[in-house]
Amino acid sequence: MLEAGECFTRLRPRKLSDGLSVPLQVQLLKAEFVPWDYNDDLKRGHKIRAGIEFNALGKRVAYWMH
């Protein structure tokens, strides 16, 4: 099966008391979690376009997900 391959990686630090060999979990999130039809104008000049939040200078500052 061929897929596009885009995804987000979420690093989840864990407590040593969780008993994991490495106190870190990696979670992969499909790009489809970002709603392409979500657009909004926020405070401080921030804008959301296709689920991506940009600051007043046009720099990406956040991804909005379902």
KAQUIDA-V716547 format. One line per field, one symbol per residue. burial: b if it has 9 or more other ideal C-beta (glycine too) atoms within 8 Angstrom, else e. Layout:
burial=???
This chain:
burial=eeeeeeebeeeeebeeeeeeeeebeeeebebeebbeebeeeeeeebbbebbbbbbeeeeeeebbbe
